[in-house]
Amino acid sequence: MSSVRSVVRGTGSYLPARLLTNADMESLVATSDAWIRQRTGIGARHIAAEGEYTSDLATAAAKAALESAGVDASEIDLIVLATATPDYTFPATAVTVQDNLGIEQGFAFDLHAVCSGFVYALTNADALLKAGQAKKALVIGAETFSRIIDWNDRTTCVLFGDGAGAVVLEAVDESEADGRGLLSCDLRADGRFRDKLYVDGGPSTTQTAGHLRMEGREVFKQAVGLVHGVVERTLEKAGVTADDLDWFVPHQANRRIIDATARKFDWPEEKIVVTVEGHGNTSAASIPLALDVAVRDGRIKKGDLVLVEALGGGFTWGAALLRW
């Protein structure tokens, strides 16, 4: 019996027009451009306009990905949308995107794993394609974190931004995939860390959306070690080594975390895709945003071995390896 590979056919992204620079942040809270850059590597972030929702960002990224793939929306029979900032408690924001794209077939749902959301969504879509539940999928990460930020908290408000990224995945018979597709993945979660990075509200508790809260030092302390483990297992499952990798596309949370992870595997700077300077931390959107940037500027090419990884609130974390 033949097996199936989930092959990336196209990428897309969208960033809101409003740019909030570190200089702008200095007028909001007691901070400075130098302080933010030294600790995070962030120089600016995009902020959604009034009346611009997560579904709008996701739809724009999805349209760009469909155009890149040369795929019509009518061919999509699965949408997995990773987000921690949905339009509404329900229905899922994915069904709004489905409607915006004029898709009436297939199925759509949201996935909530915060900053790890895109990695989780990618692996879930892969499993559904391999199970024969769909043929072509949109996997999207989209966030409007500016809506849950406490703009008086200088330790968190400087970190996050809004944006969306998407990929089109197609189920291809392995004999025709030419080695391309999602090769391996490793997902983890540990609820003992849930109070280290969380939002202090929700329908069942406070009946409010709440604000993001974070113990930054603890998150930094745990991030590199936890991510190292899933990356090692993902590479091992695929039977490749760290030296075989062409591109490392990490979650864009903090430049120091990215650099520390790369050092553990001896990956040179020229193998790492970094967009955090201009995007900030866009949570589930950060990896597909970075993928789209690197594909469109010609760095990531067909046949390249690409590793993505992330850690987010929960904690949730994971990695996935793709042959582009």
N, C-alpha and C positions, 0 to 999 in steps of 0.2 A: 504494500500500500504506500502511495506517495505521501510525502509530508509537505507542509506549507511553511513558507517564510513570509514574515511581515516586512515588506520592503518600503522604504520611504520614497515617495514619488515627488513630493514637493514640500516647501516650507513657506511660512508667511508670518508677518508680525505687524503690530500696530502700537504706536506710542501716542498718547494724547499730546495736543499742540502745546499746552502750557508747560514751560520749563521752569523749575524752581531750583536755582543755583545755591551753592553754599553761601554766597554773599547775601542772597535773599533770606536764608535761614538765620543769618546774624541779626536781622531785624525782627525775628519772631521769638527767638530764645537766646540765652546767654551761651553762645558758641562762636566758633570761628572757622574759616575755610581751612586753616592749617590744622586745627584740632580734628576736624572731620576727616580730612585726607590722611593724616598720620595714622589714625586708628581704624579707618575703614577703606580708604582708597576711593571714596565717593566724592564726586565733584558736583553732580546735579541729579535731579530726578524729575520725571514727568508726572503731572497731576491731572486727573480727569476733570473736564469742565462740568459745571452745574448741568444736571440733566443728562450727562453722559454716563451710562451704566456699564457694568461688567459685560453684559450681553452685547453692547455696542462694540466694545473693544474686541471681544471674542469673535464677533461676526466679521469685523474688518480684517482681523488676522486670518480667519478661515477663508475669506474670499481671496486674499493674497496667496494663501497656500494652494487653493484650488487652481488659480491661474498659473502658478509656478508648476504645478503637476500636470497641467493640461487636462484636468478632470472637471467635468460638469457636476454641479451640485446634485443633479438628479441621479448620479451614480453612487452617491454616499448613502450607505445603509447603517452606519453607526457613528454616533458622536459621543465622545467621552470628554467632558469638560472638567478640568481640575481647577478648583477655586475654593478659597476660604471666605470670599466676599461675594456671595450670590446676590442677584437682584432682589430676591424675596426668599423668605424661609422655604416656601414652595410655591409654585412648581419649580423643578430644577431649571437653572439658567440655560442648560443645554437644550431644552425644548424650545425656548425663545430663540436661540441661535438657529435651531432646526427650522423654525417658522420663518425667521428672517431670510434664510437661504432658499426658501421655497421648497423644502424637502418634506415629502409627505409619506415616505416609506421608511422602513428600518426602525431603529430605536435610539434613544438618547438619554444620557443621565449625567449627573454631576458626581465628582469624586472629591472627597475632602481629606487631604493629607498635608495641608498647608504647603510649606516650601518644597516638600517631597512630592507634591501632587502630580507634577508632570511625569516623573519617573514611575509612580504608581499607575497613572493613567495609561502610559505607554505599554506597560507590561500587562495590564488588564485588557487593553485593546488587542494586543498580540495574542493573548489566550483566546479571546472571542473569535478572532480571525482564524486561528488554528483549529478551533472547534467547529468551524463552518457556520457560525452564527451570522457572519457578515463577510462581505467581499472587499469593500473599501471603507475606510474609517477616517474621520477627522479626530485627531487628538489635540486638544487645546489646553493651554494654561492661560488664565486670564484673571486679573486682580485689580480692584480699586481699593488698595490698602489705605489710601488717604482718608477713606470714610471711617476707618476704625482707629486712626491714630490720635493720641492725645497730643495736641500741638503745643502743650505746655511742658511736655516731658522731653527734655533735650537729649536724653539717652536713647530714645526710640524714634522721635519724629525726624531726625536727620537721616535715618537709615532707609526708609521705605519709599517706593514710588509705585505708579500705576502702569499697566501695560498688558499686552497679550501676545502670545505666539502660538503657532499651530503647525502641525505636520499632517500630510495625507499619507496614510498607510494602505498598502494593497496586499491582499493575500495572493502570493505567487507560488506555484509549484516549485519545490526545491530544485528540481531538475532544470528549471528555466530561470532560477534566481541568480545564477552566476556567482554564488557565494554571498550575495547581498542579503540584508535583512537584520532583524534583531537576533543576535546570537545567544545571549545569555543575560540573566539579571539576578539580583539578590535584593530582597526587601526585608526590612526589619521595623519593629516598633517596640517601645518600652514605656508604658504609662507611668512608671515611677518618676519620670522627668516632666510630667505634664504641667507642673506649676513653675517650670523654669522659663517657659515661653508660651503664653496663652492670652486669651481675650477675656476680660472680666465681666462678660455679659452673655446672654443667650435666652432663647424663648422659654426654656424650662426653669431657668434660675432667676434672672433679673427682669425678664421680659423686655430687655433692651439689647441693642447691638453690642454695647460695651466698647472698651478700648484695649489696645494691645499692651501687654506688660511683659517685660523680659528681664531675666538676670543675665546680663550680657557676659560677664566673666565666666559663669558656669556653662553657658551655651558654647562659648569659645573653647573652654577647657575640654568639653566632651566631644565637640564636633569632629576634630581631626582624627582622634582615635577611633570613633565609631565609623566614620566614613572609610577609614583605611581598611577596616575589616570587610565591608561589603564590596569594596573595589577589588580586594584580593580574591574574594570568593567568585566574583563575576568573571574576572580574568581566568581563574582556574577552571571554572565551568566550561569556558569556551576553548580551553586548551591553548591559551596564548599567554605571553609574558608582558610585563609593563613596557619592555623595550619594543614590542611589536606595535604599540599604539601610535597612531598618526596624530590624533587630536584628543585632548582632554577638555571637555566642556562642562565645568562644574556649575552648581547653583551659585548665583552671583550675590552672595550675602555680604562678604567682607574680603577684601584683597588679602589680608593677612592669613585668613583661613585657607584661601585658594593656594597661596604660596606655600604654606606649611604642608598642605596635602601633596602638592607637586614635589616638594623636596623629599618626602618619604619614599617616592617612587623614582626619584632622580629624573623627573621630566623637565626638560629645559623650557625656558619661558616661551620660546617660539612654537612649542607644541600646545600651549594653553590659550584657549579663547576666553578673553576677559572683557566684559562690557559693563562691569559694576560702576566704573567711573562716570558714565553718562546716564545710566539707568537707575542706580541705586538697587536696593533689594526689591524685586517685583514678585517675590514669593513663587508661586507655581508658574508664573509667566517667564521667569528668568532664563531657564534652560532653552525653551523653544525660541525666545528672543535672541539669545546668543547663537543658537544654531542657524537661525535665518541670517543674521549678520555675517557669519562666517561662510555660509553657502553663497550668499549674494556677492561677497567681495572676493570669491574665488579660492578661499583657503581650503574649505572642505570640498573634496571632489569625489566623484564616483569611484568606489573601490576602497576609499579610506576607512581605516578602523577608528571608530569614534566612541569614546566612553563618556557617559553622562552620570552625574551623581548629585545627591542633595541630602540635606538634613533639615527637618522642620519641627514645628511644635508637636508635642505628643510624648516623647520624641518619636517621630517617624524618620526613617532614612532608607536610602537604597541607591543602587547603581544599575546601569544597563549598558550593554555593549552592542554596537551596531556596525555592520559593514555597509557603508554608504552606497 
